[in-house]
Amino acid sequence: RPVLTWLHAFVGLSRHSRPALRCVVVLSVTRSQRIRQTNRMLAEVFSATPAVVQRWVFFLLMLSSVAHCLSFFKPAKTGEHFLTPSELVNISTVDCLEARKKDPKLDCTNSSSNGSFVGPISPVNYPIYRDAVCNSEGDFLCDPGVQWHTSMTAQQRVNLTQRLGELRKRDDSLVVCGHLLNDPIDNWHYQPFYLGVAILPDWPAESSDPDSLQKMGQLIMADWNMDELYVGHPQPHLSCPTTSLLFILPNSNEVFVSSPSCEFLCDSNGGGQVATRARAAFRSSGGSNVYEAAMAGAEEVYNHLARTRQNSHSSSSEVSTAGQPELNISNLLQRAAFAAAVLALAAAFLLGLAVLLVGPGLIARRGKFEC
């Protein structure tokens, strides 16, 4: 009775009265049945013990029941939604998580950056591809234009982003990171290569040298985080260099490739061919078709990756073929040692079995002879 009275008082003070009241009803209804059965069981088991011991045991059982009921209380803030795994997708900031709790249908992936860019465009101030000024069509493209006049039409941007997605998903465009080849489980770790296209309208000549564009590309790629699917957010210090940025300067008809590493693509590793092909597309169109230059540069980037992957496969097969005899000899020695160990174990087992079967008879026979 004191326990039930205390629990009723707790219900009156608790914010979550319905679960607690449900537990009280369960305890009150079952008190006439379960507790009486428990009393009879305790009377039979502890018939030889004093009544004080029985009361203490009953009191502990009541406390455990109350603790079980209290475990159902889930303190949650009013107005918040419990997010499911599907609703946790594309959440990269705490503010987005808090907003998604209040409204699960909120699309906060673009809300923080959409239309938030403040110009002018400079080597240290370039919009993110999700900004409205980029006209990116949802892909890694930025065509900011000058005074609302973009370098490409809407249909050309759609065609370019679709082609970038197709090239990225192509099997021969997947790359293998060198430092991941030491994985004993997955020797060939394939990842897609992400190419972004950034248009630089009215770009000054003093900021068009390769060193300036390379540094600017590093800053833009860090902001865009194109390989977020594999490395997460924010970017780690050590990651596979599977991103690159194609700069197009319409005023000077120049093209430059910026990459974080030369492992797959850089100015000295395929980047020169990319720039040459894109410049040729510029000249063929009279220096006014940025779309043709971007398409030609993207095609050459992924063709270069395909050629590099084919050459790496042929070289790796030659290396594995050269080392094959040594590996076979090592495997044969290991198998021979394992077979010898198994044979020795079998012989020991047979010897023990023979001793177990023949030993008692020999001992009995020897005893007769001694007698």
TARA-V410452 format. One record per pair of residues at least 6 apart in sequence whose C-alpha atoms are under 8 Angstrom apart, sorted by the first residue. I is the first residue (numbers start at 1). J is the second residue. Records with the same first field share a line. If there is no record, write none. Layout:
I: J + J
This chain:
3: 62 + 63
4: 24 + 28
7: 24 + 66
8: 21 + 24
11: 17 + 20 + 21
16: 73
19: 72 + 73
20: 69 + 70 + 73
23: 69
39: 58
42: 54
43: 54
46: 54
79: 102
80: 101 + 102
81: 101 + 102 + 103 + 104
82: 101
83: 100 + 101 + 104
87: 104
88: 97
90: 109
91: 97 + 108 + 109
92: 109 + 233
96: 108 + 109
99: 106 + 108
100: 106 + 108
110: 130 + 131
113: 128 + 130 + 131
114: 130 + 131 + 132
115: 131 + 132 + 133
116: 131
117: 127 + 128 + 131 + 133
119: 125
121: 127
123: 207 + 212 + 213 + 216
124: 216 + 219
126: 220
127: 133 + 134 + 142
128: 134 + 142 + 220 + 223 + 224
129: 135 + 136 + 138 + 139 + 140 + 141 + 142 + 224
130: 136 + 138
133: 142 + 143 + 144
134: 141 + 142 + 143 + 144
135: 141 + 142 + 143 + 144 + 157
136: 142 + 143 + 157 + 161
137: 157 + 158 + 161
139: 161
140: 161 + 195 + 196 + 197 + 224 + 226
141: 161 + 196 + 197 + 198
142: 197 + 198 + 199
143: 150 + 151 + 152 + 198 + 199 + 200
144: 150 + 199 + 200 + 201
145: 151 + 199 + 201
146: 201 + 202
151: 199 + 201 + 250 + 289 + 290 + 291
152: 289 + 290 + 291
156: 291
157: 291
160: 291 + 294 + 295
163: 295
164: 195 + 298
167: 173 + 299 + 302
168: 174 + 192 + 193 + 194 + 302
169: 192
172: 305 + 306 + 309
173: 192 + 193 + 302 + 303 + 305 + 306
174: 190 + 191 + 192 + 193 + 305 + 306
175: 190 + 191 + 192 + 193 + 242 + 264 + 305 + 309
176: 188 + 189 + 190 + 191
177: 189 + 190 + 240 + 241
180: 187 + 188 + 189
181: 187 + 188 + 189
191: 242
192: 242
193: 242 + 243
194: 226 + 227 + 242 + 243 + 244
195: 243 + 244 + 245 + 246 + 298
196: 226 + 243 + 244 + 245 + 246
197: 245 + 246 + 247 + 248 + 294
198: 245 + 246 + 247 + 248
199: 247 + 248 + 249 + 250
200: 247 + 248 + 249 + 250
201: 249 + 250 + 251
202: 249 + 250 + 251
203: 249 + 251
207: 213
210: 256
213: 247 + 256 + 258
214: 257 + 258 + 259
217: 245 + 258 + 259
218: 258 + 259 + 260
221: 243 + 244 + 245
222: 235
225: 233 + 235
226: 243
227: 242 + 243
228: 235
231: 239
241: 259 + 260 + 261 + 263 + 264
242: 264
243: 259 + 260
244: 257 + 258 + 259 + 260 + 265
245: 257 + 258 + 259
246: 255 + 256 + 257 + 258 + 294 + 297
247: 255 + 256 + 257 + 258
248: 254 + 255 + 256 + 290 + 293 + 294
249: 255
250: 287 + 288 + 290
253: 279 + 282 + 287
254: 275 + 279
255: 275 + 278 + 279
256: 267 + 271 + 275
257: 266 + 267 + 271 + 274 + 275
258: 266 + 267
259: 265 + 266
260: 266
262: 268 + 269
264: 305 + 308
265: 271 + 301 + 305
270: 301 + 304
271: 301
273: 300
274: 296 + 297 + 298 + 300 + 301
275: 297
277: 293 + 296 + 297 + 300
278: 292 + 293 + 294 + 295 + 296 + 297
279: 293
280: 293
281: 289 + 292 + 293 + 296
282: 288 + 289 + 290 + 292 + 293
285: 292
